[in-house]
């Protein structure tokens, strides 16, 4: 845990610092800046204004655009990336602004040089393909368990193979072993019988036919392509953080984790500012709660079932109790042909409600500085970070509970001091992806095991899957 001292003004020393060039390069202490870090929108970005014309000119020559940087709050590295250049206004002022983005800015600009088809098993493999394709090597990739889920769907390729072998006499004759030593195997007892041959038809597993191969088109951004694939699994890619700031190509693929213990707290209590000013750490609040685009009930209708009973309608529902309690009764029915079960329909209805709530509700708190005391250790402080949870006590707006931090925006100016905007979301509204429902897979064929398809590479051949041992259900016998 980093230590935060006190600066020359008596405030917590949690200002923004920018290091340019290789490790140990020039370190700038920013006075006027904006740093935007978000979970659902990338890349992280900054704008830092420097007020010395001579220093600015030397910086432009020494550290041109595409210079590596490390951005710190206090001594804690927030992200690493490349500068995008400089801004100078039309006035006579000698101020200059440096702008930059984290490493995903480079993945966003890199594009596929040709059409390409993927037959991967997991989202991890797709992510690695995008990282390598964008030339961001060497790299470090951290993933959570969700990234191991299948990214494509496929049907096993099975061929019927006929082989011959000697019959099992014990099975063929099915005779009582009386007269023989108890337990003797008839196949090893001298009999005046020539064992017949039997024909065995085996289902041999050859590989997989991808029902839904993943394609990339010439000119498509590696990041935009990967984002579309990860969204299906409710996953997001972000720039990771090397605490030392030495490693640039660090990536994280994960789900939003809204069910965490809160690290810190926000207090905005009515009537207590005069009584106990230190208890309220919120400077201002931007609060939005609109019913536009929201419904009291979401209904998803699909079709499921096969066989002699044919296909039947499946139906799922989710009720937004907030809307219902406020007197709304509008329903939002949707026909989704990809929905094959009631469970899937219920999930999609819940997802529709979460999307509408995220669009209609927004709460942003502004605090002084960029750190808050830890709930578990009030004498220690931590930088307010995305994908963490915070306890909120807000009497003014009726917001109370544990919320997920989606975005932080750090701002600083010579005249206005340092502030942080904290955008929170209800953990119940973090519903993404398809809920793990694999569309298009024939469940009866899943006995053939895990797919082992590889990325299609022109110079390499796909690895052949290992055939599993046939079971009784896979084998038919016929006596000649």
N, C-alpha and C positions, 0 to 999 in steps of 0.2 A: 504494500500500500504506500503510495507516494505521500510525502510530507509537503504541506503547503504553509509557507511562512507568511510574513506580513511585509508588504511593500512600503515605499517611502511615504505613502499617503495614509498608512495605517490599515488599509484594506487587505484582505486575503490575497496573497500573491498567486493568482490563478489566471494571469494574462496570457495572451496568445503570442507564441514565438515561432518564427519560421527559419529553418536552417536550409540554406541553398548549397547545392553541389554535393560532393561526396561527404561521407561522415566526417565531421570536424570542420566543415565549410563555414561560410559566413552565417552568423546567427543574428537575425533581426528581431527586435522586440517591437511588436506592432502597437500602434496607438489608435489608429482608425482601421477597422476591419469588419468583415462579416464572414463567418464560417458556417456552412450549411451541411449538416449530417443527417441523413434520413435512412430508414429501413426500406420503405416501399418505393423510393425513388433514388436512383443513382445516376452519376457518381457523386461522391462528396466533393464539395468545391469551396474555394475561398477567394476573397478579394481583400488585399492588404494595401493600405495607402502609406507611402513613405514621403516625408516632407522635405527632403534635401535634394535640390536640383543636381549638385555636383555628384553626390552619392548615387542618385538615380541614374545618371548617365554612365557612371562606372559600372553600376550593377547591370545595366542593359548590355554593355559590352562583355562583361565578365560572365554573366549568367543569362544567356539568350533563352528564348523559348525552347521548351523540351529539356530544361534543366531539372534534374531530380531534386525533390524537396522532401522535408520532413516537417510536419506541423505539430506543434506541442501546445498543450495547455499546462502552464507551469512546467513541470518536467515530464509530463505524461504524453507520450506520442499518441496522436489521434488518427492520423493516416499519412500515407506516403504516396507520392505520385510524381507527376511532371507539370512544370509550369506551362501555361498556354500563351504567355506573352505579357505585355505591359499596356496600360492605358494612361494617356495624358489628356487632360481637358483643354479646351480652347482658351482658357483664361491665362493671365500672366503668371499665375501661381506656379511654383516649381514642384508641386506635388506630382507623384507618379504612383500608379497602382499596379501591383503584381497580381495576376490571376492564375489559378491552377486547379487541377482536379486530381482525384486519386487514380489508381492504375486502371480502373474500369473505363476511364475516359479513353484510354488507348484501345481497349477491346471494342468500345463503341464505334471507333473510327475505322478499325480494320474490317475488311470485307472479304467474302468468299471469292476467290479468283475464278471459280468454275462451279457448275452444278455438282452436288455431291449427295450421296444417299448413305444413310446410317441404319445399321441393324443392331444397335446396342442393347445391352441388358438393363443398364442402370443410368440414372441421372448423373452419377459420378463420371461415367465414361463420356457422356455427352459434354460435360463441363470440361474434362481434360481435352477433348477434341477441340473445343472452342479456345481454350488457353493456348494450346500448341499452334492452332491455326493462326492465332493472332500474334504469334511469335513472342509470347510472354514467358520465356524460359530462361533459366531454371525457375521453378515455381514451388510454392507450398500450398496444398489444398487441404482444408479441414472441412469435414462433412459430419452431419448427424445421421442417425439411422435411417431417416426418411429418404436420404439420397441414394440408398441402396435398393429402393423399390424399382420395379421394372418400368422402363420408359417407353417401351413399345409392346405391342401385342402380337402374338403369332400362333400358328397352328402347327402341331407336330407333323412331320412328313414320315409316313409309315409305309413300308413295303412288305408284302407277304412272300415269305421264302419257304419252299418245300424241301425238307431234308428226310433221309431215311435212316433208321437205326433198328437194332434188334429189339423185339418186343420184350416186355417184362412178363415172364411166364406167370409169376404170382398173380398179376392183374389179368392176364389174358385168359388163363384157365379158371381162375377163381375157385380152386378145388380145396377140399378139406385136407389138412396136412396129416391126417391120421395115417399111420403106417410109416410115417417118416419121423425122424427125430424132431421133437418139438422145437419150433423156431427156425428150422432149416430153410434157407432161401432156395426155392425151386430152381432158380437160374444156375445154381451150382451143384445140383443133384443129377447124376447121370440118368437121363431119360431117353427113351427111344423116340425123341421128338426133335425135329429141326426147328429151332426158333424162327418164326416168320419175321419178315421185315414189316415195319409199320411206317406210314407216311405221317410226318409231323409238319403242320403249317404254322409257322411262327410269324408274328408281327415284329419286324425289325425296325427300330427307330433310326432314321437317317439324318434328321436335322429338323430345322424349322422353316416354314414358309411364313414370311412376315405379312400379316394381313394389313398392317398399317406402317409401312416403312417411313422413317423420318427423312425428309428431304430438305436440302438447303439450295437456294438459288444463287446464281452468279450475281455479285453485287450486294448481297444481303449482309448486313452487319452481323458479325459474330455475336455481339452482345444481344441484339434484338432477337436473333434466331434462338439463342440459348434461353433468353427470358421466356419466350413462348413455350418452349419445351418444359422448363421448370415450373411454370405456372400450372400446368396440368397436374403436377404432383403437389401443389401448394408450397413450392420451394422458392427461395430467393438467393441470388448470388450477390455478395458484397465484398468489398475490399477488406481483407483482414488486416491485423495490426501486428507487426513485429515490435515488441516493447522497446527494443534497442534502436529501432528505426533503420536497421542495416539492410534488411531484406525488403525488396520492392514488390516482387510478384507474389503477394500473399492473398489467398482467396478463401472465402467461407461460403458454403452452401448449407442452408438450414431453413427450418420452419420458424415462424415467429413464436417465441416462447412467452405466452401471456400468463402462465400459471407459475409465477415465481414469488418468493417472499419479497416484499418491498425493501429496497435498499435505503431509501430516504423518504422524506415527507414534505408536503406543501400545506401551509396553513393560511387560510383566508377567512378568519372568523369575524362575524358581525359584532360591532360594538366593542371590540377588545383592543383596537389599535391604541386608544388612549390609556387603557388600563395596563396593558402589557405589550408594548410595541415589538419586543423581540420574539413574541410568540407567532407573529404574522410575518412570513418571509416572502409573500407574494406582493409584487409591485402593482401589477395590473392583470386583467383577464380579458381574453377575446373568446366570447361564448356564442355558439350558433347551434340551434336545435330547430330544424325545419321538418314539417310533415310532407313537403313536396317530394314526390317520388317514392314515398313509403305507403305501405298498405297494411290493413289489419290482418289479412291472411294471404299466404302464398301457397299456390297449388301447382304441383307438377304432375303431369299425366304422361305415361309412357306405355310400352307394351312389353310383356314378358311371357315366358312359357313356350314350350315346344311339344312335340309328340302328338299323340292321338287327340289330346284335348285342345290342341291348337294354341294360338297366341291369345292372351287375355290382357285387358287393360290393367295397368298398375297405377297406383295413385299415392302421392305423398303430400302432406300439408305441414305448414308451420304458422303458428299464430304469433304476431307481434303484440305482446300483452300491453306494451306502452301505448300503442295506437288504439287497441281495443278499449283500454281504460279511459282514454281521452274521447271516446264516443265515435271513433271512426269504424266503419264497417265495410270499406271497399276491399274487394278481393282481387288478386293478381294470378289468374290461371295461365299456365304455360304448357304447351305440348312439346315434349322433349323425346325425340325418337331414340336417343342413345340410352335412355333410362329403361332398365330391364327388370328392376325389382322394386318392391315397396320401400325397402331400406334405402336404396339409392335415391328414389324419389323424395323421401323425407329429408335426406341430406341436401339435395339440390334446392328444396324449398327453404331449408334453413340458411343455405348459402345466399340465396336471393335476398332474404331478409337482412343478413349481415352486410351485404353490399349496399343496400339501400340505407341502412343505418349509418354506415361509414360515410356515405355521401351527404347525409342530412345532418349529421352531428359533428361538431368540431369544437374542441376546447384547448386553448393555448394559454399557459401561464407564463408571466415574465418575472424573473427573479434577479436579484443583484448578484453579480459575479457569475462564475461558471462552475462552481462546486456547491455541494450541500453536505451537512453533517450526516454521518451514517446513523441509521436508527439503532443498530446493534452496538455502536460505539460512538456516541455523540461528540467525543473529543477528537475524533478523526473525520476527515472529509474525503469526498470522492468527486471526480468530474461527472456531471450528469451525462449519462450515455443512453443511446438508443438500445432497444431490445432488453431493457430492464424494467422493473416495476416500481411504482412510487405510491405511497399512501397519501391520499388527498382528503383534507378537511376544509371544505369550502361552504360556509354558511350562506354567503352572498348569492351563490348560484345553485345551491342545492346539490352539489357534487360531493359525494363522500364514498370512500372505498379504495380498493387497490386497482390501479390502472397501469396500462402498458405504455411505455414511451416510444412513439413512432418517429419523432423528429426533434432535434435540438438545433437551435440557431444561435450561435454565439456572436454578439456584437460588442464593439468597443469604439469609443471616440475620446479625443482629448478633453472635450468639454462635458460629455455625458456619462463617462465612466463605463464600466463593463456590465452587460446584462446577458441573460440567456432566455430565449423563448423555448418553452417545453410543450410540445403537442402530445396529448395523451389520447388513448383509445380504450374502450371497454374490452377486456380480454374475451368476453363472450362473442364479440364481433370479429374475431380473428379466424374466420372460416374461409379457407382457400382450397384450390385444387378440386379433385373429384372424390375426395374422401377415401381413396384407396380402392374404389370400385374399378376394376380392370375391364374396360369395355371391349367387347368383341371376342373374348377368350371363351372357347368351348370348355366348360368345366370338366366334362367327361374325359377330355384328352390330357388333363393335367398330370395323369399318372406317369407320363414319360419324363418327368423331372424338369430341372431348371434349364432354361435355354442358355446356350453358350455362344451365341452369335457375336462376331467381332465387327468393328468398324470396317466398312468396305474401303480398302486401300488398293490402289492400282498395282502396287508392287508386291503385295502379299496376298496369300490365299486365306480364306476363312478357316479357322480351326474346326476340325470335325468334332461334333459332340461325341461323348462316350456313350455307347449303347447300354441301356440298363438290362439287367437280367429279366427275361420274360417270366411273367407270373402265370398262374393257372388261367387267369382271365384273358391272357394274351395268346394262349396256345390252344389249338384244336388238334385232336388225334383221330386218325382214320386207319383201321386195320385193313391191309390188303387182302 
